[in-house]
Amino acid sequence: MQRWRGYEAAPGGWGRSVVTIGVFDGVHRGHQATIGHAVARARELGVKSVVVTFDPHPAEVVRPGSHPAVLTEPARKAELIEALGVDVLCVVPFTVEFSRLPPEAFVHDVLVAHLHAALVVVGDNFRFGHRAAGDVPLLERLGRTFGFAVEGAPLVAEAGTVFSSTYIRSCVDAGDVGAAAAALGRPHRVEGVVVRGDQRGRELGYPTANLLTHRYAAVPADGVYAARLVRRDGEPLAAAVSIGTNPTFSGRERRVEAYALDFTGDLYGERLALDFVAHLREQRTYDAIEPLVAQIAEDVERTRRAVL
């Protein structure tokens, strides 16, 4: 898959293409259906498929301070999109100036002048241009003017619930990682670098990796979870993950701490990922160390059953 920074990066002599556009945070099942449709149609037409996405999130530019929690970091999003068979990932720097493009200018500059779209595939709720003034009917009218077709990809739903990034963020925020996984088509992932913590886990016999996450990462609600710990090299490890402030020790800093089962070694400084499989319990405060250690042992066994 080619990766372009900006639509201006389209090379000279670039032919026609099938384009789909969106933030695609999470690359969830709805996104997968839309992108998959674009890829299939590009193959039928004998042209390249292009996914256009944006960085940073448009909400942060249009309404500073409103950046939503991020389900997939840029590198992970690119990996997931590439796995769908896309030919080109075009990441458009989303600036204030870009946000002010009228819908007609957006279509002309991006889709026509640079990407030479033969077909544009978008979700039924697609909006574009300054103040999101453009919709699918307008895109279709502009397509007739500029010579490209438009196909809407229906929203993906299950049991009456439409899968969207907003819905998945609400699941993660509530700690319902099972519902999030159902909508994503895979476990929700949180990534970060392992940093030194208070080392209380080591003293209790359960050394944990303290994960420093991105400021906008969609971290599940406080609680204890079963997860898979994914390193760059090696097989995934089962991990019991605690998220919260360590109330038993009067902690104040919210942390993500993972105990990797059946692992001996040093993870400090490593960048790793946690794929959340199941919510085990809420955070609790214990009056003594012994019941806390007993509870951790139970959490570890429940993790083993859930993950392995």
C-alpha positions in Angstrom: 0.0 0.0 0.0 1.3 3.4 -0.9 1.0 6.1 1.8 0.7 9.8 0.8 0.8 12.8 3.0 -1.8 15.1 1.4 -3.7 14.6 -1.8 -1.1 16.8 -3.6 1.2 13.8 -3.3 -0.6 12.1 -6.2 2.1 11.4 -8.8 2.0 12.9 -12.3 0.1 10.7 -14.7 -2.1 9.3 -11.9 -5.0 7.6 -13.5 -8.6 7.2 -12.4 -9.4 5.8 -9.0 -12.1 4.7 -6.6 -12.0 6.9 -3.5 -13.6 6.6 -0.1 -13.3 9.3 2.5 -13.6 9.4 6.3 -11.8 9.7 9.6 -12.2 5.9 10.0 -11.2 5.9 13.7 -11.3 2.3 14.9 -11.7 0.9 11.3 -14.8 -0.8 12.7 -17.1 -3.2 10.9 -19.0 -0.3 9.3 -15.7 1.2 8.0 -14.6 -2.2 6.9 -17.7 -2.6 4.8 -17.3 0.8 3.2 -13.6 0.4 2.4 -14.1 -3.2 1.3 -16.8 -2.1 -1.2 -14.4 0.6 -2.5 -11.6 -2.0 -3.0 -13.9 -4.4 -4.7 -15.3 -1.8 -7.1 -11.7 -0.6 -7.9 -10.8 -4.1 -8.9 -13.9 -4.4 -11.1 -13.0 -1.2 -12.8 -9.3 -1.9 -13.1 -8.2 1.2 -11.2 -6.6 2.0 -7.9 -8.4 2.3 -4.6 -7.7 5.3 -2.4 -8.7 5.9 1.2 -8.7 9.5 2.2 -8.5 10.2 5.9 -7.4 13.2 8.1 -4.8 14.2 10.7 -5.4 15.6 13.3 -9.0 14.7 14.0 -11.2 17.4 12.4 -13.1 18.0 15.6 -9.9 19.3 17.3 -9.4 21.8 14.5 -13.1 22.9 14.2 -13.8 22.9 17.9 -10.4 23.1 19.8 -10.5 21.1 23.0 -13.2 18.7 21.7 -10.8 16.0 20.5 -12.6 12.6 21.0 -10.9 9.6 22.5 -8.9 7.8 19.8 -9.7 4.2 19.1 -6.8 3.6 16.8 -3.5 5.5 16.6 -2.3 6.5 13.1 0.1 3.6 12.6 -2.4 1.0 13.7 -5.2 2.6 11.6 -2.9 2.4 8.6 -2.1 -1.3 9.3 -5.8 -2.1 9.5 -6.6 -0.3 6.3 -3.8 -1.9 4.5 -5.1 -5.3 5.5 -8.3 -4.6 3.6 -6.4 -4.5 0.3 -6.3 -0.7 -0.2 -3.8 0.6 -2.8 -3.3 4.1 -1.4 -3.8 5.6 2.0 -3.9 9.4 1.6 -3.6 11.3 5.0 -4.7 14.9 4.5 -3.4 17.4 7.1 -6.6 18.9 8.5 -6.0 22.6 9.0 -8.2 25.6 9.6 -7.8 26.6 6.0 -8.7 23.1 4.8 -11.8 23.1 7.0 -13.1 26.3 5.3 -13.2 24.7 1.8 -16.7 24.9 0.5 -18.1 21.5 -0.6 -17.7 22.3 -4.3 -14.0 23.3 -3.8 -13.4 20.1 -1.7 -14.7 18.0 -4.5 -12.9 19.8 -7.3 -9.5 20.1 -5.5 -9.4 16.7 -3.8 -11.5 14.3 -5.9 -11.2 15.7 -9.4 -8.0 17.7 -9.8 -5.7 15.3 -7.8 -7.3 11.9 -7.3 -9.1 11.7 -10.7 -12.0 9.9 -9.1 -14.1 7.6 -11.3 -16.2 6.5 -8.3 -16.6 7.8 -4.8 -17.9 5.4 -2.1 -19.1 6.9 1.2 -21.4 6.0 4.1 -25.0 7.1 4.0 -24.3 9.7 6.7 -21.3 11.3 4.9 -20.8 15.0 5.3 -18.1 17.2 3.8 -16.9 20.8 3.2 -17.1 23.9 5.4 -19.5 23.5 8.3 -20.3 20.0 7.0 -22.6 21.6 4.4 -22.1 18.8 1.8 -24.1 15.6 1.9 -24.5 12.5 -0.3 -27.2 14.1 -2.6 -24.9 17.1 -3.2 -21.9 14.8 -3.9 -24.0 13.0 -6.5 -24.9 16.2 -8.2 -21.3 17.3 -8.3 -20.4 13.9 -9.6 -22.7 14.4 -12.5 -21.0 17.7 -13.2 -17.4 16.5 -12.9 -17.8 13.0 -14.3 -17.6 10.6 -11.4 -20.2 8.2 -9.9 -21.2 8.0 -6.3 -22.2 4.9 -4.4 -23.4 5.0 -0.8 -22.4 2.2 1.6 -25.2 1.3 4.0 -24.5 1.6 7.7 -23.7 -1.7 9.5 -26.0 -2.6 12.4 -26.7 -5.5 14.6 -29.7 -6.0 16.9 -30.8 -2.5 16.1 -27.4 -0.9 17.0 -25.6 1.0 14.3 -21.8 0.6 14.6 -20.1 3.9 14.7 -16.9 5.3 16.3 -19.1 7.2 18.8 -20.9 4.1 19.9 -17.7 2.2 20.3 -16.1 5.0 22.4 -19.2 4.9 24.7 -18.7 1.1 25.1 -15.0 1.5 26.0 -15.8 4.4 28.3 -18.3 2.2 30.1 -15.8 -0.7 30.3 -18.0 -2.9 28.0 -15.0 -4.2 26.0 -17.1 -7.1 24.8 -19.6 -4.8 23.0 -16.7 -2.8 21.6 -15.1 -5.9 20.2 -18.3 -6.9 18.6 -18.5 -3.6 16.8 -14.8 -3.5 15.9 -14.6 -7.0 14.7 -11.6 -7.5 17.0 -10.6 -6.6 20.6 -10.2 -2.9 21.4 -6.5 -2.1 21.6 -4.6 0.4 23.8 -0.9 1.1 23.1 1.8 2.7 25.0 5.4 2.6 26.4 6.2 0.8 29.6 7.5 3.2 32.3 8.5 2.7 35.9 5.7 2.9 38.5 5.6 2.4 42.2 6.7 -1.3 41.9 4.0 -2.4 44.4 3.0 -5.2 42.1 6.5 -6.6 42.3 6.4 -6.5 46.1 3.0 -8.4 46.0 4.4 -11.1 43.7 2.7 -9.8 40.6 5.0 -7.4 38.8 3.1 -5.1 36.4 4.0 -3.2 33.2 2.9 0.4 33.8 1.7 1.7 30.4 2.1 5.3 29.4 -0.6 5.9 26.8 -1.3 8.7 24.4 -3.2 11.6 25.9 -6.3 11.0 23.7 -6.2 7.2 23.9 -9.6 5.5 24.5 -8.8 3.8 27.8 -11.5 1.6 29.2 -13.3 2.5 32.5 -11.6 1.8 35.8 -11.6 -1.8 36.6 -9.8 -5.1 36.1 -9.7 -6.8 32.6 -8.5 -9.9 30.9 -6.3 -8.9 27.9 -3.7 -10.0 25.4 -0.3 -8.3 25.7 1.2 -7.8 22.3 4.9 -7.1 21.8 6.7 -6.3 18.6 8.4 -9.7 18.7 7.1 -12.9 20.2 3.7 -14.5 20.8 0.9 -12.5 22.6 0.8 -13.1 26.3 -2.3 -13.3 28.5 -2.4 -10.3 30.9 -4.5 -9.2 33.8 -4.9 -5.5 33.5 -5.8 -3.0 36.2 -7.0 0.5 35.3 -7.5 3.1 38.0 -5.8 4.9 40.8 -4.9 2.0 43.1 -7.5 2.9 45.8 -6.1 0.5 48.3 -2.9 2.6 48.4 -4.7 5.9 48.1 -3.4 6.5 44.7 -4.3 9.6 42.7 -2.8 9.1 39.3 -4.9 7.0 36.9 -2.8 4.2 35.5 -2.9 1.2 33.1 -1.0 -1.7 34.7 -0.7 -5.1 33.1 0.5 -8.4 34.8 1.7 -10.7 32.0 1.0 -14.3 32.9 3.9 -16.8 32.8 6.4 -14.1 31.8 9.8 -13.4 33.3 11.8 -10.5 31.9 12.0 -6.8 31.7 9.5 -4.8 29.6 10.7 -1.3 30.6 11.0 1.0 27.6 9.1 -1.3 25.3 6.2 -0.1 23.2 3.5 -2.7 23.5 -0.3 -3.1 23.0 -3.1 -4.5 25.1 -6.0 -6.1 23.4 -8.9 -6.1 25.8 -10.8 -9.4 25.9 -13.2 -9.2 28.9 -14.1 -7.0 31.9 -13.5 -9.0 35.1 -14.6 -6.7 37.9 -14.7 -3.1 39.3 -11.9 -1.6 41.2 -12.2 -2.2 45.0 -10.5 -0.9 48.2 -9.0 -3.5 50.5 -8.4 -3.1 54.2 -5.3 -5.3 54.2 -2.7 -6.8 51.8 -3.8 -10.4 52.2 -7.3 -10.1 50.7 -5.9 -7.9 47.9 -3.3 -10.6 47.0 -6.0 -13.3 47.1 -8.1 -11.2 44.7 -5.3 -10.7 42.3 -4.7 -14.5 42.3 -8.3 -15.0 41.4 -8.1 -12.3 38.7 -5.1 -14.0 37.2 -6.9 -17.4 37.0 -10.0 -15.8 35.4 -7.7 -14.1 32.9 -6.1 -17.4 32.1 -9.5 -19.0 31.4 -10.7 -16.0 29.3 -7.6 -15.5 27.1 -5.8 -18.9 26.8 
